[in-house]
């Protein structure tokens, strides 16, 4: 009796307490992993929406708020219902389902499926008076000589040229006002995005008006977005949308 009592007393005084109990270790480990994953999802899902889908501030706020809607809408009735079920299988099932759903977005991004939500680019075309071959070393050297004196200008230019060389687009030689109607007509897409950097500022007023009319006419047939760094693109022609910096204005 004394030996057994001393042995039980030593086991009771063993450092760690509940950490020596298998069932407690399983519960503690599972809850730690679950809570860590939930905390990462609270930060990771909004970041995924911003970085991959370029979601707006409102969309990110709505996404974060939606994560807590189940607690508000079904928390009490669900708690009363699941209280009648075996706790261990229920907790394991919920954690497994939650982990699969949280990782589904990452798998979709890696597979390229989530990007289709934003809409795939079906075709690209460009217009230039004197088209430049991005794979031509002489053309690259000339463009590098024209780069602005910024710290990252050359690296960004090199990355853009490498991308253009790997994925060349159809380039039409000619004046933008003369060639744009034909290029727009050749694009078989439900939506068109026209981009430029400081184009209209170099056009005479009459040619700028013609450019606006071309975009307005195209905007009556399908959605047209004009994405530009040019100060003359502040006002969108009727039927089109003008985007300058991060603001978009439509008329």
C-alpha positions in Angstrom: 0.0 0.0 0.0 2.8 2.4 0.9 4.8 1.7 -2.3 1.7 2.0 -4.5 0.7 5.2 -2.7 4.2 6.7 -3.1 4.2 5.8 -6.8 0.8 7.5 -7.3 2.0 10.5 -5.4 5.1 10.8 -7.7 3.0 10.5 -10.8 0.6 13.2 -9.4 3.6 15.5 -8.8 5.2 15.0 -12.2 5.9 18.3 -13.9 3.6 19.2 -16.8 0.4 18.2 -15.2 -2.3 17.7 -17.9 0.4 17.7 -20.7 1.0 14.0 -19.8 -2.6 13.1 -20.6 -3.1 11.8 -24.2 -6.6 13.1 -24.6 -5.7 16.6 -23.4 -2.7 16.7 -25.7 -4.8 15.8 -28.7 -7.4 18.4 -27.8 -4.7 21.1 -27.1 -2.8 20.4 -30.3 -5.9 20.3 -32.5 -7.3 23.6 -31.0 -3.8 25.2 -31.4 -3.6 24.3 -35.0 -7.2 25.3 -35.6 -6.9 28.7 -33.9 -3.6 29.4 -35.7 -5.2 28.6 -39.1 -8.2 30.8 -38.3 -6.0 33.7 -37.3 -4.0 33.4 -40.5 -7.2 33.2 -42.6 -8.4 36.5 -41.0 -5.3 38.2 -42.4 -4.5 36.0 -45.4 -7.9 36.1 -47.2 -8.1 39.9 -47.3 -4.5 40.0 -48.5 -5.4 37.5 -51.2 -8.3 39.6 -52.3 -6.1 42.7 -52.5 -3.1 41.2 -54.2 -4.7 38.8 -56.6 -8.2 40.2 -57.3 -7.3 43.9 -56.6 -10.4 44.2 -54.5 -11.6 47.6 -53.4 -11.6 48.8 -49.8 -15.3 48.2 -49.5 -15.0 44.7 -50.9 -12.2 43.8 -48.4 -14.3 45.2 -45.6 -17.4 43.2 -46.7 -15.2 40.1 -47.0 -14.0 40.5 -43.5 -17.4 41.1 -42.1 -18.9 38.1 -44.0 -16.5 35.8 -42.0 -18.4 36.7 -38.8 -21.9 36.5 -40.3 -22.4 32.8 -39.4 -21.8 33.6 -35.7 -24.5 36.2 -35.8 -27.1 34.4 -37.9 -26.8 30.7 -37.0 -24.5 30.7 -33.9 -27.2 30.1 -31.3 -29.4 27.6 -33.1 -26.4 25.7 -34.4 -24.9 25.5 -31.0 -28.1 24.0 -29.5 -28.3 21.4 -32.4 -24.6 20.3 -32.3 -24.7 20.0 -28.5 -26.6 16.7 -29.1 -23.9 15.2 -31.3 -20.7 13.4 -30.2 -18.1 16.3 -29.6 -14.9 14.7 -30.8 -16.0 13.6 -34.3 -17.9 16.9 -34.7 -14.8 19.0 -33.8 -12.5 16.9 -36.1 -15.0 17.2 -39.0 -15.4 20.9 -38.6 -11.6 21.5 -38.4 -11.0 19.4 -41.5 -13.7 21.1 -43.5 -12.5 24.5 -42.4 -8.9 23.7 -43.4 -10.0 22.5 -46.8 -12.1 25.6 -47.4 -9.3 28.0 -46.2 -6.8 26.3 -48.5 -9.2 26.1 -51.5 -8.4 29.7 -52.5 -4.6 29.1 -52.4 -5.1 26.0 -54.6 -7.3 27.9 -57.0 -4.7 30.7 -57.3 -1.8 28.2 -57.9 -3.9 26.5 -60.6 -4.8 29.8 -62.2 -8.6 29.3 -61.7 -9.2 32.2 -59.4 -7.8 34.7 -61.9 -10.7 33.8 -64.3 -13.0 35.6 -61.9 -11.4 38.9 -63.0 -11.8 37.9 -66.7 -9.2 36.5 -69.0 -7.4 38.6 -71.6 -8.4 37.0 -74.8 -6.4 39.2 -77.2 -3.9 42.1 -77.2 -3.2 44.6 -79.9 -1.1 47.7 -80.0 -0.7 50.8 -82.2 2.6 52.6 -82.8 3.9 54.9 -85.5 7.3 53.1 -85.3 6.8 49.7 -83.6 9.8 48.5 -81.5 10.9 44.9 -81.4 11.3 44.0 -77.7 13.7 41.2 -78.6 16.0 43.4 -80.7 19.2 44.3 -78.6 19.6 47.6 -80.5 16.0 48.6 -79.7 16.4 47.6 -76.0 19.6 49.7 -75.8 17.8 52.7 -77.3 14.9 52.4 -74.9 17.3 52.0 -71.9 19.0 55.3 -73.0 15.6 57.0 -72.9 14.7 55.7 -69.5 14.2 58.3 -66.8 16.8 58.7 -64.1 15.0 56.8 -61.4 16.5 54.1 -59.3 14.2 51.3 -60.5 13.5 52.6 -64.0 16.0 50.3 -65.8 14.9 47.2 -63.8 11.2 47.9 -64.5 12.0 48.5 -68.2 14.0 45.3 -68.5 11.2 43.3 -66.9 8.6 44.9 -69.2 10.8 44.2 -72.3 11.4 40.6 -71.2 7.6 40.1 -70.7 6.9 41.7 -74.1 9.5 39.4 -75.8 8.0 36.3 -74.2 4.4 37.2 -75.0 4.5 39.4 -78.1 1.3 41.2 -79.0 0.0 42.2 -82.4 1.3 45.7 -83.2 -0.2 47.8 -85.9 2.1 50.4 -87.5 0.3 53.8 -87.9 -1.3 56.8 -86.3 -3.6 56.0 -83.4 -6.5 58.0 -84.6 -6.4 56.4 -88.1 -5.7 52.8 -86.9 -7.8 52.6 -83.7 -11.2 52.0 -85.4 -9.8 49.0 -87.3 -8.1 47.6 -84.3 -11.2 47.9 -82.2 -13.3 46.2 -84.9 -10.9 43.3 -85.1 -11.1 42.5 -81.4 -13.7 39.8 -80.7 -14.3 40.4 -77.0 -17.3 41.5 -74.9 -15.2 44.2 -73.2 -12.3 46.3 -74.4 -9.7 48.1 -72.4 -7.7 50.9 -74.2 -4.5 51.9 -72.4 -1.9 54.6 -73.1 0.7 56.7 -71.4 0.7 60.4 -72.4 -0.9 60.0 -75.8 -3.6 62.7 -76.1 -1.3 65.4 -74.9 0.7 65.1 -78.1 -2.3 65.3 -80.4 -3.7 68.5 -81.8 -7.1 69.5 -80.4 -8.9 68.2 -83.5 -7.3 64.8 -83.4 -8.0 64.6 -79.6 -11.7 65.2 -80.4 -11.6 62.4 -83.1 -10.0 60.0 -80.5 -12.8 60.8 -78.1 -15.4 60.2 -80.8 -13.9 56.9 -81.7 -14.0 55.7 -78.1 -17.5 57.0 -77.6 -18.7 55.1 -80.7 -17.0 51.9 -79.5 -18.6 52.4 -76.1 -22.1 52.3 -77.5 -21.5 48.8 -78.8 -19.8 47.2 -75.8 -18.1 48.3 -72.5 -15.0 50.3 -73.2 -12.5 51.4 -70.5 -9.9 54.0 -71.3 -6.9 53.6 -68.9 -4.4 56.4 -69.2 -1.8 58.5 -67.5 -2.6 61.4 -69.8 -4.2 64.5 -68.2 -6.5 64.8 -71.2 -8.2 61.6 -70.2 -9.9 63.1 -67.1 -13.2 63.3 -68.9 -14.6 60.2 -70.5 -16.3 60.4 -73.8 -20.0 59.4 -73.8 -20.4 55.6 -73.5 -16.8 55.0 -72.3 -15.1 55.0 -69.0 -11.9 56.9 -68.4 -9.5 55.7 -65.7 -6.7 58.0 -64.5 -4.5 56.8 -61.6 -6.9 54.9 -59.4 -10.1 56.9 -60.2 -12.5 55.9 -62.9 -15.1 58.3 -64.3 -17.9 57.3 -66.8 -20.4 59.4 -68.6 
